[in-house]
Every structure is written in C-alpha cells, then in structure tokens.
Amino acid sequence: MFVLFLAHHILNRNWYRNLFKGKYSPRRVVQLLANIALTAAMAGMMVSGIMLSRHVFTFLSIRGGAAFARILHMACVYWGYVLMALHLGLHWNMLLQIAGKKVKSKQSLSKKRKITVFLLATGITVYGAGAFIRRRLMDYMLLRTQFVFLDFGESKLLFYGEYLCMMGFFIYIAHYAVKLLHKAAQKKAPKPGAAGEY
C-alpha cells in the first residue's frame, strides 16, 4: 500500500506544483480537504500497521503501543475506505473522460441508455447506503466499538459485493456534489457584458 501510495503521488506531482496557483473555488477547496483527510488516514493506516506488525518490521525494534495502534488502525482503515471512495467520486468525470478516449466508437450514449445507467447507479447507491448502515461502518469510524464483528460464514461474493456497493454510494455522493458546486459557481459568475465588465 505504501508503494502504491508513493506511486500515486509521483504520478500526480503536478497537483503539488499547482497547489498555490490559481483561485480556490468551493469545488477545489472540497477536493483539497478530501485529499488532506485521505493522506492523514493513509499515514495513520501505515504507521499503525508498522506498530502492529510483529514479523515484517521486527528490525525496527518497536515495542508497546499495540492497543492504541489497533484502535488507530481500525479507525484509519474505515475512514480511508470512505475517503478513497469520495476521492474517486470527486474525480469521476476525469475517469469517465479517460475511459471515453479508450472506447473506439465515438457515438455518444442514447438518452435511453443514459437513463438506464443513471438508474443502475442509483440502485447501487441505495443498496450501498443500506449496507453501510447494516454493517455499522459508522460505529467503526467513530470508534463507538473497538472491535470489528465479521460473519465468517457469510458468502465472500456478498461481502465484497456489498463493499463495492458502499464504495459506489460514496462515489455517487461526491460526483453529484461536485456537479452541484460547479452549477452554483456558474450561477455566481458574472455574465459577459454585465456592469463593470470589459
């Protein structure tokens, strides 16, 4: 995970170069806060993982703090999962554009297909929201409980399917929140020819 974390930041190094350039719209502020929170969660995940490891990092001679590390790890893992999905949602348009370039056919989706895709995404979102409540992820995120309860007799397909749907739920929220922020910014932007404009 640490290697992937580094690779992701290296590939997106231009984001750091432009961090103090340009104006900060509400959309950009949301993206910045989400990135900071996700980075903090990932750092907490990796540090607590090192503290908990009794095999891979034995050469570091870390002793003690296992109880704190376990609680930190649990909170960071679940916050990281949610924030990662939100991060994906905030960049969903960009991912769709990249996917669109890979598709050979230049024909846009018909209205019927767009509605079908929207309804499918909404269905996944609703199911994901239900799974989020049913699996009590908020309890783990807020440390209302210090232990994760898993049903080992549960179907693995159902388990991973529900976690993908929960991820879809947060992607959906972030994606449409960005759209709303973009529309709000467009409404506030001065129209060409307005008083005081050249």
N, C-alpha and C positions, 0 to 999 in steps of 0.2 A: 504494500500500500504506500509505503514511503517513497519507493522508486516511481510509482505511478503519480504520486503527488508532485514530486520534483519534475517529472516529465511534463505534466500538465502545465505547470508554472513556466517552464522553459519555453514550451510551445506558444504560450500566451504572454511572453515577455513584453510585447508591445503595449499590453494593457498597463503595465507598470510605468512605461515610458510616458504614457499619456495621462497618467493619474492626476497630475496637477495642471493639465491643459484643458482649455475649454470651459464652458459653463456647466454647472451641475443642475440638471433638470430633476424633478421628482423621481422620474424613472431611473436616472443614473445614480441618485442617492440610494434608492432601494437596492439596486444592484451592488453598490459598494458595501452597504451594510450587510447584505446577504453573503458577500464574499468574505468579509471580515469575520462574521459569525461562523461560516463554514471552515475557514482556516483555523480558527480557535478550536472548533470541535475536532478537526483532524489532528491538530497538535496534541490536544488532550488525549485523544484516542491512542496516538503513537507513544506518548510519554507513559501513560498508564499501562499500555501493553508491554513496554520495556520493563516497568516496575514489577509487573505480574509474572513475566517470563522467568522460569527457573532453569531453562535449558539453553535457549539461543543466546541470551545475553549474560551468561554466567561470568564471563571475563570482566564485566563492569563492577562486580562485587557489590551489587545493590542489595541492601538488607532492610527489612522493615517496610512499613507503609503499605502493606498489601491490602488491608481493609479499606483504606482511603482510595487506593488505586483501583480496587474493584468497583467501588461506587462511582468514581470519576469515569472509569471505562464504560460502565453501563449508560450513564447519562450522555457521554460524548458519542457513543455508538448510535443511540436513538436520535439525538439531535443532529448528528452528522448525516444520518439516513434521510431525515426530513429536509434538512437544509440542502443536501445534494439534489434531492428531487426538485426543490424550489429553484435551485441554481439552473437545473436543466430547463425548467419552465420559463425562466427569465430569458433564456437564450433559444427557446424553441423555434422562433421564427428563423433564426440563423441556421439551425439544424435542418429545418424544412427546406430552406433555400439550397443548402449543400446537397440534400437528398434529391431535390428537383433537378439539379445540374447533372446528377448521375443517371437520371432517367432519360432514355434516348428519345422517347416521344415528347414532343413539345406541346401537345394538346393539353389544355387545362381541364380540370375535373368538371364534369357536368354539374348542374345545380342539384340534381337528384343524388349524385354521388357525394357531393359536399354535405348535403343534409344527412345522408347515411353515415358518413364519417363523424359528423358532429354528434349524432345520436349515439353512436357506438362509444365515442369518447366520453360523452355524458353518462352513459350507462356504467362504464368502467369507473368513472369518478364517484358516482353514487355508491357503487359496490365497495370501492376503496374507502370511502368515508365510513361506511358501516363496519368494515373490517378494522379500521383504525380505532373505532370506539370499542368494538367487541374484543379486540386483542389488547386493549388497555395500554396503548403505547404512551398516552399522556401521563399515566402513572409512573412509567419508567423515566420519561423525560423530566418530570418534576420531582423525581425521587420520592414519590409517595410510598413506594415499596422499594426495598433494597435487593430484591431477588426477582429474576425473570422466571416466569412459570411457563413451561413448554409441555405440550402433549406429544410425547414421543411415539404414540400410537397413531398420530394423525398422518394422513396422506402427505407425502412430500410435495406432490403436484399441487395440492390445495394450499399448502403452506407458502410455497414460492409464488403461486398464482395470486394469492391474496396480498403478498408483499409487493408484487408488481402493480396490482390494482391500487394499493395505497400510494405507491410512488406516482401512479397516474393521477391520483386525486390531487397531490401537491403540484404536479406539473401543470395540471389544468388550472388550478387556482392562480399560480404565478403567471402563466401565459395570458390569461384573460385580465389579470390585474394590470399587467404591462400594457395591454391594449387600451384599457380604460384610462390609464395615466397618459398614454400617447394622445388619445382623443381629447382629454382635458387640457393638455398642453397646446394642442392645435386650436382649441376654442379661445384660449387666453392670448395666443399670439396675435399681434396687431395685423390687421388686414392691409394689403398694399393700397396706398392712396389715402390712408387714414390720416387724420390731423397729426402734424409733427413728423410725418414720414416723407422721405425724399424719393 
